[in-house]
Amino acid sequence: MKSKNVLWGLILILVGMLFILRNLGLVEFNWYNIWQMWPVLLVLWGVSVLPVKEDLKVILMVVVLGLSTWLALDTNVSWTNNNWEETTVKAFHSSQSFSIPADDSIKKVHLELDAAAGTFVIKNTSDSLLEFSKNGWGGNYDYIVSETLTNADIQIHRSKRNINFYKTSHQIYLKLNPQPVWNIDLDVGAALVKFDLKKFKVSEVTIDGGAASFNLTLGERYPSTDVTIDAGASSFKIRIPKNSGCDMQISSFLSGKNFQGFKKIESGHYRTPNYDTAQNKININIDAAISNYTVIRY
């Protein structure tokens, strides 16, 4: 279990408990005081990259979060305003769309999407290589396309000119060309991910997320698909074709599982009976904190 996944679980538990205690009238606090503790995230990040054992990292994270919460709730601590109302970057609602033209010579595409909180959808096909549309709060996105003779690399990321400190949730819809083989790399925060990839040739899907809900449908247009998900407290619903063999390895804490049609190989390792004989194979590796898993064979 990676320490950063435990960290997401601890943060969610802590925030949930603060809401409960505040609603019961047992504690009083100002959300501005909580915001003033943002440098704690830098401390926790530093702890997560220390070259020490994972158990020690978790202990240090618990101590840091506990001390930070105590300071935030302590009414004797004086907080300076720092011109909060004047310096806060205001969020704004915006729409954006663009398309990348297709080239018949391109056989493989690596798509990297670095985003914030929001909803991310892949479903429909396009005659272009890729179509992008965004609607909601927050700034727009920049993209870079580089091509060789048969490969293309597409990088889509938030524009540094328009990053906001709050209200960054938005919806992003992607349409992909069904002809090339896709390697999809998604890096998001708290998110709702809906990827319906039945119509596409997909070799790899890599998702690095925070507290998220994943709804992933895989097809059988490519003989071998590798799926890697690294997330915090999350919910997973994955659909795979019945004719495809699937091997799944899961590392999680306090998780609920619903795997129909899988045999347990060992703790955290599951496989469909047809894996060795199936023409198409899907390999899934999930590392998450407090999570719920459902796998459906359709």
C-alpha positions as CSV (number, residue, x, y, z in Angstrom):
1,M,0.0,0.0,0.0
2,K,1.4,3.3,-1.0
3,S,1.5,6.0,1.7
4,K,-0.1,8.6,-0.5
5,N,-3.2,6.4,-0.8
6,V,-3.4,6.1,2.9
7,L,-3.0,9.9,3.1
8,W,-6.1,10.4,1.0
9,G,-8.1,8.1,3.2
10,L,-6.9,9.9,6.4
11,I,-7.8,13.3,4.9
12,L,-11.3,12.2,3.9
13,I,-11.9,10.6,7.3
14,L,-10.7,13.8,9.1
15,V,-12.8,16.1,7.0
16,G,-15.9,13.9,7.5
17,M,-15.4,13.8,11.2
18,L,-15.0,17.6,11.3
19,F,-18.4,18.0,9.5
20,I,-20.1,15.6,11.9
21,L,-18.7,17.2,15.0
22,R,-19.6,20.7,13.7
23,N,-23.1,19.6,12.8
24,L,-23.6,18.2,16.3
25,G,-22.4,21.4,17.8
26,L,-19.4,19.8,19.5
27,V,-16.8,21.9,17.9
28,E,-16.8,25.4,16.3
29,F,-14.3,26.5,13.7
30,N,-13.9,28.9,10.8
31,W,-13.2,27.5,7.4
32,Y,-10.8,30.3,6.8
33,N,-8.6,28.8,9.6
34,I,-8.7,25.5,7.8
35,W,-7.6,27.2,4.6
36,Q,-4.7,28.8,6.4
37,M,-3.3,25.4,7.1
38,W,-2.7,24.7,3.3
39,P,1.1,24.5,3.9
40,V,0.5,21.2,5.7
41,L,0.0,19.7,2.3
42,L,3.6,20.5,1.5
43,V,4.7,18.9,4.7
44,L,2.7,15.8,3.9
45,W,4.1,15.7,0.4
46,G,7.6,15.9,1.9
47,V,6.8,13.0,4.3
48,S,5.5,10.9,1.3
49,V,8.8,11.1,-0.5
50,L,11.1,10.4,2.4
51,P,13.3,7.4,1.9
52,V,11.9,5.6,5.0
53,K,9.6,2.6,5.6
54,E,5.9,3.1,4.6
55,D,4.8,2.4,8.2
56,L,6.9,5.2,9.5
57,K,5.5,7.5,6.8
58,V,1.9,6.7,7.8
59,I,2.7,7.4,11.5
60,L,4.3,10.8,10.6
61,M,1.3,11.7,8.5
62,V,-1.1,10.9,11.3
63,V,0.9,13.1,13.7
64,V,1.1,16.0,11.2
65,L,-2.7,15.8,10.5
66,G,-3.5,15.6,14.2
67,L,-1.4,18.6,15.2
68,S,-2.7,20.6,12.3
69,T,-6.3,19.9,13.2
70,W,-5.6,20.9,16.8
71,L,-4.1,24.2,15.7
72,A,-7.0,24.9,13.3
73,L,-9.6,24.3,16.0
74,D,-7.7,26.2,18.8
75,T,-9.5,29.4,19.4
76,N,-6.5,30.9,21.2
77,V,-4.5,30.9,17.9
78,S,-4.6,34.2,16.1
79,W,-4.9,34.1,12.4
80,T,-4.0,37.0,10.1
81,N,-6.3,37.8,7.2
82,N,-3.6,38.6,4.6
83,N,-6.1,40.5,2.5
84,W,-8.0,37.3,1.8
85,E,-10.9,39.1,0.0
86,E,-8.5,41.0,-2.2
87,T,-6.0,38.3,-3.2
88,T,-8.3,35.3,-3.8
89,V,-8.5,34.5,-7.5
90,K,-12.1,34.4,-8.6
91,A,-13.4,31.4,-10.4
92,F,-15.2,31.8,-13.7
93,H,-17.4,29.6,-15.9
94,S,-16.1,29.0,-19.4
95,S,-16.3,26.7,-22.4
96,Q,-13.5,25.5,-24.7
97,S,-13.2,23.1,-27.6
98,F,-10.6,22.1,-30.1
99,S,-9.8,19.2,-32.5
100,I,-6.6,17.6,-33.7
101,P,-6.7,16.5,-37.3
102,A,-6.1,12.8,-38.2
103,D,-3.3,11.5,-40.2
104,D,-3.6,8.0,-41.8
105,S,0.1,7.3,-41.1
106,I,-0.4,7.5,-37.3
107,K,-0.8,4.0,-35.9
108,K,-0.2,4.6,-32.1
109,V,-1.2,7.5,-29.9
110,H,-0.1,8.4,-26.4
111,L,-2.7,10.7,-24.8
112,E,-1.7,12.5,-21.5
113,L,-4.4,14.5,-19.8
114,D,-3.4,16.4,-16.7
115,A,-6.5,17.9,-15.1
116,A,-8.2,19.0,-11.9
117,A,-11.4,18.0,-10.2
118,G,-14.3,17.3,-12.5
119,T,-16.0,14.8,-14.8
120,F,-14.0,13.2,-17.6
121,V,-15.8,11.3,-20.3
122,I,-14.6,9.2,-23.3
123,K,-17.4,7.6,-25.3
124,N,-17.9,8.6,-29.0
125,T,-15.6,8.3,-32.0
126,S,-14.4,11.1,-34.3
127,D,-13.0,11.4,-37.8
128,S,-10.4,13.7,-36.2
129,L,-7.6,12.2,-34.2
130,L,-9.1,13.7,-31.1
131,E,-11.9,16.2,-30.2
132,F,-11.9,18.0,-26.9
133,S,-14.6,20.0,-25.2
134,K,-14.7,21.5,-21.8
135,N,-17.5,23.2,-19.9
136,G,-17.7,24.5,-16.3
137,W,-15.7,26.4,-13.7
138,G,-12.0,27.1,-13.9
139,G,-9.5,28.0,-16.6
140,N,-8.9,26.6,-20.1
141,Y,-6.5,24.0,-21.3
142,D,-3.4,24.0,-23.5
143,Y,-2.3,21.1,-25.7
144,I,0.9,20.0,-27.4
145,V,1.0,17.5,-30.3
146,S,4.3,15.8,-31.4
147,E,4.4,13.2,-34.2
148,T,7.0,10.8,-35.6
149,L,6.4,8.6,-38.7
150,T,3.8,6.4,-37.1
151,N,3.4,7.6,-33.5
152,A,1.7,10.7,-32.0
153,D,2.0,12.1,-28.5
154,I,-0.8,14.4,-27.3
155,Q,-0.4,16.3,-24.0
156,I,-3.4,18.2,-22.6
157,H,-3.0,20.2,-19.4
158,R,-4.5,23.2,-17.6
159,S,-3.2,26.5,-18.7
160,K,-1.0,28.1,-16.1
161,R,-2.5,31.5,-17.0
162,N,-5.9,30.5,-15.7
163,I,-5.4,28.3,-12.7
164,N,-8.0,29.1,-9.9
165,F,-7.9,28.3,-6.3
166,Y,-11.5,27.2,-5.9
167,K,-14.4,26.2,-8.1
168,T,-12.3,24.3,-10.6
169,S,-14.9,21.5,-11.2
170,H,-15.8,21.1,-14.8
171,Q,-16.8,18.5,-17.5
172,I,-14.4,17.3,-20.2
173,Y,-15.6,15.2,-23.1
174,L,-13.2,13.5,-25.4
175,K,-13.9,11.9,-28.8
176,L,-11.2,9.6,-30.2
177,N,-10.4,8.2,-33.6
178,P,-11.0,4.4,-33.6
179,Q,-8.2,3.5,-36.0
180,P,-4.9,4.0,-34.1
181,V,-3.9,2.1,-30.9
182,W,-4.4,4.3,-27.8
183,N,-2.3,4.6,-24.7
184,I,-4.3,6.8,-22.3
185,D,-2.7,8.5,-19.2
186,L,-5.1,10.4,-17.0
187,D,-3.9,12.4,-13.9
188,V,-6.8,14.0,-11.9
189,G,-7.8,15.0,-8.5
190,A,-11.3,14.4,-7.1
191,A,-13.1,13.2,-10.2
192,L,-15.8,11.2,-11.9
193,V,-14.2,9.2,-14.7
194,K,-16.5,7.6,-17.3
195,F,-14.4,5.9,-20.0
196,D,-16.4,3.7,-22.5
197,L,-13.6,2.3,-24.6
198,K,-15.5,-0.5,-26.4
199,K,-15.0,1.2,-29.8
200,F,-11.3,1.8,-29.5
201,K,-8.0,-0.1,-29.8
202,V,-6.6,0.4,-26.3
203,S,-3.2,-1.0,-25.2
204,E,-2.8,0.9,-21.9
205,V,-5.0,2.9,-19.5
206,T,-3.2,4.6,-16.6
207,I,-5.2,6.6,-14.1
208,D,-3.7,8.5,-11.2
209,G,-6.4,10.1,-9.1
210,G,-7.5,11.3,-5.7
211,A,-10.9,10.5,-4.2
212,A,-12.7,9.5,-7.4
213,S,-15.4,7.4,-8.9
214,F,-14.3,5.3,-11.9
215,N,-16.7,3.8,-14.5
216,L,-14.5,2.0,-17.0
217,T,-15.8,-0.2,-19.9
218,L,-13.2,-2.1,-21.9
219,G,-13.7,-3.7,-25.4
220,E,-12.0,-6.4,-27.4
221,R,-10.6,-4.5,-30.4
222,Y,-7.0,-5.0,-29.2
223,P,-5.4,-8.3,-28.1
224,S,-3.8,-7.1,-24.9
225,T,-4.8,-4.2,-22.6
226,D,-3.1,-3.1,-19.4
227,V,-5.0,-1.0,-16.9
228,T,-3.2,0.6,-13.9
229,I,-5.2,2.7,-11.4
230,D,-3.6,4.5,-8.4
231,A,-6.1,6.4,-6.3
232,G,-7.3,7.4,-2.9
233,A,-10.7,6.6,-1.4
234,S,-12.6,5.6,-4.5
235,S,-15.3,3.6,-6.1
236,F,-14.6,1.3,-9.1
237,K,-17.0,-0.2,-11.6
238,I,-15.2,-2.0,-14.5
239,R,-16.9,-3.8,-17.4
240,I,-15.0,-6.4,-19.4
241,P,-16.1,-8.6,-22.3
242,K,-16.9,-12.2,-21.3
243,N,-14.8,-13.6,-24.1
244,S,-11.7,-11.7,-22.9
245,G,-9.5,-13.3,-20.2
246,C,-8.8,-11.0,-17.3
247,D,-6.1,-11.0,-14.6
248,M,-6.7,-8.5,-11.7
249,Q,-4.4,-7.6,-8.8
250,I,-5.7,-5.2,-6.1
251,S,-4.0,-3.6,-3.2
252,S,-6.5,-1.7,-0.9
253,F,-7.5,-1.0,2.6
254,L,-11.1,-1.5,4.0
255,S,-12.5,-2.4,0.5
256,G,-15.7,-4.0,-0.6
257,K,-15.5,-6.4,-3.5
258,N,-18.0,-7.8,-6.0
259,F,-16.2,-10.0,-8.6
260,Q,-18.5,-12.3,-10.6
261,G,-16.8,-14.9,-12.8
262,F,-13.4,-14.6,-11.2
263,K,-11.4,-17.1,-9.3
264,K,-9.2,-16.1,-6.4
265,I,-5.6,-17.0,-7.0
266,E,-4.3,-15.5,-3.7
267,S,-5.0,-12.5,-1.5
268,G,-5.7,-9.5,-3.8
269,H,-5.2,-11.6,-7.0
270,Y,-8.1,-12.7,-9.1
271,R,-8.4,-14.3,-12.6
272,T,-11.1,-15.4,-15.0
273,P,-11.1,-19.2,-15.9
274,N,-10.6,-18.4,-19.6
275,Y,-7.5,-16.3,-19.1
276,D,-5.0,-18.7,-20.5
277,T,-7.1,-19.7,-23.6
278,A,-8.7,-16.3,-24.4
279,Q,-7.5,-14.5,-27.6
280,N,-7.8,-11.1,-25.9
281,K,-6.4,-10.5,-22.4
282,I,-6.9,-7.7,-20.0
283,N,-4.6,-7.1,-17.1
284,I,-5.8,-4.8,-14.3
285,N,-3.7,-3.5,-11.4
286,I,-5.4,-1.3,-8.8
287,D,-3.7,0.4,-5.8
288,A,-6.2,2.4,-3.7
289,A,-7.2,3.2,-0.2
290,I,-10.7,2.8,1.2
291,S,-12.5,1.6,-1.9
292,N,-15.4,-0.3,-3.4
293,Y,-15.0,-2.6,-6.4
294,T,-17.5,-4.0,-8.9
295,V,-16.4,-5.9,-12.0
296,I,-19.0,-6.9,-14.5
297,R,-18.5,-9.3,-17.4
298,Y,-20.8,-8.3,-20.3
